[in-house]
Amino acid sequence: MRSRVTLESPRSWRLLLWVVFVSMAFPFVLRAQITPESIAASIAYDSGQPAENYREYSVKLATLLGTCSPAALVRILGENSVEIPDGQTLNEALNLQPINFEYGSATLSPGSYAELGKVANFLRANPEAKILIEGHVSEQYAGAQNLSEARATSAKLFLAQKGIDPSRVETKGFGYSQPLEGGSPEQNRRIEIRVLDEGTGEA
């Protein structure tokens, strides 16, 4: 017989503290993504138990957190919890270091692994979120659309190796059509990442 968990029981408060701990371990939580499903999935990922085990409790916790202001959520979930304003990239929201490439290359540099690891953590903490990885090139490769697409694909493959479902990651190459204002060739050899809108599927 499955035991019932209520917010009034001592066990429920132990679970609440544990959920907050998990949220801080995966801190990049979109306020809009605080749902019963995302909470249960986060606990299940950490515990190795089926998400269904936490369904009833997650409904109550999502209702509770849904009443909190953004400032309160920062206090509860940690200072690294984020909201992403319209038009802002995930790079900016997660304060990622630039993810750049060598001249003519689509191979990820070792320095980019930690930054993409933060993106993987974000996606684990937000199981409904989908992203678009945009690839770019410098002026020397202005006509190399394929190179920009390959750079985006390299990042997608890295995330897949980290356990992220490839269906949650779209890629697009922009060639040299969106150079950074005042950016050097090295800075323009880059990828940028955006969260897709759940309703429209657009960034």
C-alpha contacts under 8 A as a table, 3 or more apart, distances in Angstrom:
res1	aa1	res2	aa2	distance
5	V	9	S	7.00
5	V	11	R	7.29
5	V	12	S	6.01
5	V	56	E	7.46
5	V	57	Y	6.20
6	T	9	S	5.57
6	T	12	S	5.91
6	T	57	Y	7.04
7	L	12	S	5.19
7	L	13	W	6.67
7	L	57	Y	7.96
7	L	60	K	7.62
8	E	12	S	6.80
8	E	13	W	7.68
9	S	12	S	5.23
9	S	13	W	6.84
10	P	13	W	5.35
10	P	14	R	6.45
11	R	14	R	5.11
11	R	15	L	6.25
12	S	15	L	4.97
12	S	16	L	6.09
12	S	57	Y	7.88
13	W	16	L	4.75
13	W	17	L	6.20
14	R	17	L	5.24
14	R	18	W	6.21
15	L	18	W	4.88
15	L	19	V	6.04
16	L	19	V	5.08
16	L	20	V	6.27
16	L	61	L	7.75
17	L	20	V	5.14
17	L	21	F	6.24
18	W	21	F	4.95
18	W	22	V	6.23
19	V	22	V	4.98
19	V	23	S	6.04
19	V	39	I	7.83
19	V	43	I	6.72
20	V	23	S	4.92
20	V	24	M	6.21
20	V	76	I	6.94
20	V	77	L	6.05
21	F	24	M	5.15
21	F	25	A	6.30
22	V	25	A	4.93
22	V	26	F	6.22
22	V	42	S	7.20
22	V	43	I	6.91
22	V	46	D	7.34
23	S	26	F	4.98
23	S	27	P	5.29
23	S	29	V	7.67
23	S	42	S	7.74
23	S	77	L	5.87
23	S	125	A	7.45
24	M	27	P	4.52
24	M	77	L	5.60
24	M	78	G	5.85
26	F	29	V	7.54
26	F	121	N	5.80
26	F	122	F	6.68
26	F	124	R	7.48
26	F	125	A	5.59
27	P	77	L	6.68
27	P	78	G	6.74
27	P	80	N	5.76
27	P	81	S	5.19
27	P	122	F	7.36
27	P	125	A	7.35
28	F	80	N	6.30
28	F	81	S	4.70
28	F	82	V	5.72
28	F	94	L	7.46
28	F	121	N	7.41
28	F	122	F	5.10
28	F	125	A	6.74
28	F	126	N	8.00
29	V	33	Q	6.84
29	V	34	I	7.40
29	V	81	S	5.36
29	V	82	V	6.01
29	V	83	E	7.62
29	V	122	F	6.93
29	V	125	A	6.20
29	V	126	N	6.37
30	L	33	Q	5.08
30	L	34	I	6.93
30	L	81	S	7.29
30	L	82	V	5.94
30	L	83	E	5.42
30	L	84	I	7.36
30	L	126	N	7.11
31	R	34	I	5.62
31	R	70	P	7.56
31	R	82	V	7.62
31	R	83	E	6.39
32	A	35	T	7.77
33	Q	38	S	6.73
33	Q	126	N	6.09
33	Q	128	E	7.24
33	Q	129	A	7.77
34	I	38	S	6.24
34	I	39	I	6.79
34	I	62	A	6.06
34	I	65	L	7.39
34	I	66	G	7.09
35	T	38	S	5.21
35	T	39	I	6.21
35	T	58	S	7.82
35	T	59	V	7.50
35	T	62	A	5.40
36	P	39	I	5.25
36	P	40	A	6.05
36	P	55	R	6.79
36	P	58	S	4.68
36	P	59	V	4.73
36	P	60	K	7.89
36	P	61	L	7.46
36	P	62	A	5.46
37	E	40	A	5.21
37	E	41	A	5.96
37	E	55	R	7.49
37	E	58	S	7.36
38	S	41	A	5.04
38	S	42	S	6.07
38	S	125	A	6.97
38	S	126	N	6.03
38	S	127	P	5.80
38	S	128	E	7.25
39	I	42	S	5.18
39	I	43	I	6.30
39	I	58	S	5.89
39	I	62	A	7.34
40	A	43	I	5.24
40	A	44	A	5.97
40	A	51	A	5.07
40	A	52	E	7.36
40	A	54	Y	5.47
40	A	55	R	6.12
40	A	58	S	5.80
41	A	44	A	5.00
41	A	45	Y	5.96
41	A	51	A	5.52
41	A	127	P	7.15
42	S	45	Y	5.16
42	S	46	D	6.43
42	S	124	R	7.00
42	S	125	A	5.87
43	I	46	D	5.29
43	I	47	S	5.97
43	I	51	A	7.25
43	I	54	Y	7.74
44	A	47	S	5.10
44	A	48	G	5.37
44	A	49	Q	5.10
44	A	50	P	5.70
44	A	51	A	4.96
44	A	54	Y	7.86
45	Y	48	G	5.57
45	Y	49	Q	7.49
49	Q	53	N	7.25
50	P	53	N	5.71
50	P	54	Y	7.83
51	A	54	Y	5.57
51	A	55	R	6.59
52	E	55	R	5.05
53	N	56	E	7.89
54	Y	57	Y	5.50
54	Y	58	S	5.85
55	R	58	S	5.15
55	R	59	V	6.38
56	E	59	V	5.41
56	E	60	K	6.86
57	Y	60	K	5.34
57	Y	61	L	6.26
58	S	61	L	4.99
58	S	62	A	5.89
59	V	62	A	5.26
59	V	63	T	6.25
60	K	63	T	5.15
60	K	64	L	6.27
61	L	64	L	5.00
61	L	65	L	6.13
62	A	65	L	5.15
62	A	66	G	5.83
63	T	66	G	5.10
63	T	67	T	6.81
64	L	67	T	5.72
64	L	68	C	7.33
65	L	68	C	5.35
65	L	73	L	7.45
68	C	71	A	7.93
68	C	72	A	5.69
68	C	73	L	6.17
69	S	72	A	5.10
69	S	73	L	6.26
70	P	73	L	5.05
70	P	74	V	6.32
71	A	74	V	5.16
71	A	75	R	6.50
72	A	75	R	5.07
72	A	76	I	6.18
73	L	76	I	4.93
73	L	77	L	5.68
73	L	78	G	7.62
73	L	81	S	7.71
74	V	77	L	5.32
74	V	78	G	5.09
74	V	79	E	5.19
74	V	80	N	7.38
74	V	81	S	5.94
75	R	78	G	5.53
75	R	79	E	6.71
77	L	80	N	7.85
77	L	81	S	6.35
78	G	81	S	5.95
82	V	93	A	6.63
82	V	94	L	7.49
83	E	93	A	7.40
84	I	88	Q	6.30
84	I	89	T	7.76
84	I	90	L	7.42
84	I	93	A	6.05
85	P	88	Q	5.64
87	G	203	A	7.82
88	Q	92	E	6.54
88	Q	93	A	6.95
88	Q	194	R	7.48
89	T	92	E	5.32
89	T	93	A	6.37
89	T	192	E	6.81
89	T	193	I	5.75
89	T	194	R	4.87
89	T	195	V	7.40
90	L	93	A	4.86
90	L	94	L	5.87
90	L	192	E	7.60
90	L	193	I	5.35
90	L	194	R	5.21
90	L	195	V	6.63
91	N	94	L	5.50
91	N	95	N	5.80
91	N	96	L	4.94
91	N	97	Q	7.60
91	N	98	P	7.81
91	N	192	E	6.48
91	N	193	I	6.14
91	N	194	R	7.83
92	E	95	N	4.84
92	E	96	L	6.39
93	A	96	L	7.84
94	L	118	K	7.65
94	L	119	V	7.97
96	L	115	E	5.79
97	Q	112	S	7.92
97	Q	115	E	6.59
98	P	112	S	7.91
98	P	187	Q	7.81
98	P	190	R	7.33
99	I	112	S	5.57
99	I	115	E	7.57
99	I	190	R	5.62
99	I	191	I	6.06
99	I	192	E	7.86
100	N	108	L	7.84
100	N	109	S	7.64
100	N	112	S	7.74
100	N	186	E	6.98
100	N	187	Q	6.56
100	N	188	N	7.61
100	N	189	R	5.36
100	N	190	R	4.30
100	N	191	I	6.82
101	F	104	G	7.99
101	F	105	S	6.23
101	F	106	A	6.50
101	F	107	T	6.85
101	F	108	L	6.52
101	F	109	S	6.75
101	F	186	E	7.40
101	F	189	R	5.42
101	F	190	R	6.18
102	E	105	S	5.33
102	E	106	A	7.63
102	E	107	T	7.76
102	E	186	E	7.54
102	E	189	R	7.37
103	Y	186	E	7.74
103	Y	189	R	7.56
104	G	141	Y	7.55
104	G	147	L	7.53
105	S	147	L	7.58
105	S	151	R	7.86
106	A	147	L	6.66
106	A	148	S	7.81
106	A	150	A	5.79
106	A	151	R	4.56
106	A	154	S	6.71
107	T	151	R	7.13
107	T	154	S	6.75
108	L	112	S	6.47
108	L	113	Y	7.70
108	L	151	R	7.85
108	L	154	S	6.79
108	L	155	A	7.33
109	S	112	S	5.51
109	S	113	Y	7.32
110	P	113	Y	5.53
111	G	114	A	6.64
111	G	115	E	7.68
112	S	115	E	5.23
112	S	116	L	6.22
113	Y	116	L	5.27
113	Y	117	G	5.99
114	A	117	G	4.83
114	A	118	K	6.48
115	E	118	K	5.25
115	E	119	V	6.75
116	L	119	V	4.89
116	L	120	A	6.28
116	L	155	A	7.45
116	L	158	F	7.77
116	L	159	L	7.17
117	G	120	A	4.96
117	G	121	N	6.26
117	G	159	L	7.70
117	G	162	K	7.85
118	K	121	N	5.00
118	K	122	F	6.19
119	V	122	F	4.98
119	V	123	L	6.29
120	A	123	L	5.13
120	A	124	R	6.22
120	A	159	L	6.17
120	A	162	K	6.90
120	A	164	I	6.78
121	N	124	R	5.09
121	N	125	A	6.19
122	F	125	A	5.19
122	F	126	N	6.14
123	L	126	N	4.92
123	L	127	P	5.86
123	L	129	A	6.42
123	L	130	K	7.71
123	L	164	I	7.39
124	R	127	P	5.57
124	R	164	I	7.59
126	N	129	A	5.50
129	A	168	R	7.22
129	A	195	V	6.96
129	A	196	L	7.27
129	A	198	E	7.43
130	K	168	R	4.61
130	K	169	V	5.90
130	K	170	E	7.85
130	K	195	V	5.94
130	K	196	L	5.53
130	K	197	D	7.96
130	K	198	E	7.78
131	I	168	R	6.39
131	I	169	V	5.11
131	I	170	E	6.21
131	I	193	I	6.68
131	I	194	R	5.48
131	I	195	V	4.38
131	I	196	L	5.23
131	I	203	A	7.82
132	L	169	V	5.90
132	L	170	E	4.66
132	L	171	T	5.48
132	L	172	K	7.33
132	L	193	I	5.64
132	L	194	R	5.19
132	L	195	V	6.33
132	L	196	L	6.50
132	L	203	A	7.06
133	I	152	A	5.49
133	I	153	T	7.94
133	I	155	A	7.61
133	I	156	K	7.50
133	I	169	V	7.21
133	I	170	E	6.17
133	I	171	T	4.75
133	I	172	K	6.39
133	I	191	I	6.62
133	I	192	E	5.86
133	I	193	I	4.53
133	I	194	R	6.58
134	E	148	S	7.87
134	E	149	E	7.66
134	E	152	A	5.74
134	E	171	T	5.96
134	E	172	K	5.06
134	E	173	G	5.76
134	E	174	F	6.89
134	E	191	I	5.36
134	E	192	E	5.11
134	E	193	I	6.06
134	E	194	R	7.99
135	G	148	S	4.44
135	G	149	E	5.56
135	G	150	A	7.51
135	G	151	R	5.54
135	G	152	A	4.73
135	G	171	T	7.65
135	G	172	K	6.24
135	G	173	G	4.62
135	G	174	F	5.97
135	G	175	G	7.20
135	G	190	R	6.25
135	G	191	I	4.56
135	G	192	E	6.72
136	H	148	S	4.77
136	H	149	E	7.81
136	H	151	R	7.64
136	H	173	G	6.31
136	H	174	F	5.49
136	H	175	G	5.16
136	H	176	Y	6.10
136	H	178	Q	7.39
136	H	179	P	7.69
136	H	188	N	6.43
136	H	189	R	5.71
136	H	190	R	5.37
136	H	191	I	5.99
137	V	140	Q	7.93
137	V	141	Y	6.08
137	V	142	A	6.70
137	V	144	A	7.52
137	V	147	L	7.25
137	V	148	S	5.70
137	V	174	F	7.84
137	V	175	G	5.39
137	V	176	Y	5.37
137	V	179	P	7.99
137	V	188	N	5.70
137	V	189	R	4.51
137	V	190	R	6.68
138	S	141	Y	5.67
138	S	142	A	6.39
138	S	176	Y	6.13
138	S	179	P	7.42
138	S	185	P	4.91
138	S	186	E	7.15
138	S	187	Q	7.93
138	S	188	N	5.00
138	S	189	R	5.32
139	E	142	A	4.71
139	E	176	Y	6.15
139	E	185	P	6.76
140	Q	185	P	7.88
141	Y	144	A	5.20
141	Y	175	G	7.61
141	Y	176	Y	7.32
142	A	145	Q	7.75
142	A	175	G	5.99
142	A	176	Y	4.79
142	A	177	S	7.84
143	G	175	G	6.48
143	G	176	Y	7.19
144	A	147	L	5.38
144	A	148	S	6.82
144	A	175	G	5.85
144	A	176	Y	7.98
145	Q	148	S	5.38
145	Q	149	E	6.40
145	Q	173	G	6.04
145	Q	174	F	6.44
145	Q	175	G	4.50
145	Q	176	Y	7.94
146	N	149	E	5.07
146	N	150	A	6.07
146	N	173	G	7.03
146	N	175	G	7.67
147	L	150	A	4.97
147	L	151	R	6.29
147	L	173	G	7.64
147	L	175	G	7.41
148	S	151	R	5.22
148	S	152	A	6.58
148	S	172	K	7.79
148	S	173	G	4.58
148	S	174	F	6.22
148	S	175	G	5.32
149	E	152	A	5.23
149	E	153	T	6.20
149	E	171	T	7.00
149	E	172	K	5.64
149	E	173	G	3.92
149	E	174	F	7.40
149	E	175	G	7.89
150	A	153	T	4.94
150	A	154	S	6.13
150	A	173	G	7.61
151	R	154	S	5.16
151	R	155	A	6.71
151	R	173	G	7.94
151	R	190	R	7.79
151	R	191	I	7.00
152	A	155	A	5.38
152	A	156	K	6.43
152	A	171	T	5.63
152	A	172	K	6.64
152	A	173	G	6.84
152	A	191	I	6.31
153	T	156	K	4.89
153	T	157	L	6.17
153	T	171	T	6.31
154	S	157	L	5.21
154	S	158	F	6.32
155	A	158	F	5.06
155	A	159	L	6.36
156	K	159	L	5.19
156	K	160	A	6.25
156	K	166	P	7.07
156	K	169	V	6.49
156	K	170	E	7.82
156	K	171	T	7.48
157	L	160	A	4.95
157	L	161	Q	6.27
157	L	166	P	7.88
158	F	161	Q	5.12
158	F	162	K	6.53
159	L	162	K	4.95
159	L	163	G	6.61
159	L	164	I	5.48
159	L	166	P	7.84
160	A	163	G	5.12
160	A	164	I	4.73
160	A	165	D	6.12
160	A	166	P	5.88
161	Q	164	I	7.20
164	I	168	R	7.50
165	D	168	R	5.70
165	D	169	V	7.46
166	P	169	V	5.29
166	P	170	E	7.85
167	S	170	E	7.30
174	F	177	S	5.74
174	F	178	Q	6.82
175	G	178	Q	7.62
176	Y	179	P	5.91
179	P	183	G	7.08
179	P	188	N	6.02
180	L	183	G	4.81
180	L	187	Q	7.60
180	L	188	N	6.23
183	G	186	E	7.91
183	G	187	Q	5.68
183	G	188	N	6.22
184	S	187	Q	5.13
184	S	188	N	6.29
185	P	188	N	5.18
185	P	189	R	6.44
186	E	189	R	5.42
186	E	190	R	7.98
187	Q	190	R	6.44
194	R	203	A	5.86
195	V	203	A	5.76
196	L	200	T	7.84
196	L	201	G	5.30
196	L	202	E	4.99
196	L	203	A	4.25
197	D	200	T	5.54
197	D	201	G	4.95
197	D	202	E	5.29
197	D	203	A	5.79
198	E	201	G	5.53
198	E	202	E	7.93
